[in-house]
Amino acid sequence: MKNTFILILILTLSTFYSCNSKSKNEAKQAISQDDYYFIFSIDGKEIKINPDDVLTSYNASLPKPTFKIMAGNYGEISLVLTTTADMAKPSSTPSGSTNYDEQITQGSVSLQNYPEKNYVFNSFDKGSASTSVPVPNAFVITKTERVSDGRIITGTFNVKVFGGDNSKNDPNIKDRMVIGKFRLKHTFSDTKF
């Protein structure tokens, strides 16, 4: 009788601990859409992009695997962030590079459709001496967490995007400061990192 009681107690405790452990893991991975954000400012003017309007891509077929974040709707104010860093760990990407393999010869940050549709400002221009000096820490991944079907990526960006030479003819074309932060989910398709 005593052995039966001990056996029942052991089975009950082991079931309790395994269920409790499983529910803690599920709770850890159960992250709601409210936990995601993409917020930035252009020369101090704050803009929030709905997390549903943020897309990510990972292309492993380029000379270096390239990760992109595209925040915003087509034709509206949007940002594109690009890095070839290892997305499995924190990283820092400069504003640009003259090395084509880095995939950021036009910049790691691109502001589009601001202040009006069809305007594009990049954080690097290898064709211009004044805008082809890489600035470190322009796009920083501060945390990357593996979840069952992807990764949750948290980061910041702080960079000047350049208006170019046409600023004399168009007052909308001028250098702008873009500062922001994000937390988003990249869902794996084929390639995992």
Secondary structure by P-SEA (a helix, b strand, c coil): caaaaaaaaaaaaaaaaaaaaaaaaaaaacccccccbbbbbcccbbbbcccccbbbbbbcccccbbbbbbcccccccbbbbbbcccccccccccccccccccccccccbbbcccccccbbbbccccccccccccccccccccbbbbccccccccbbbbbbbbbcccccccccbbbbbbbbcbbbbbbbccccc
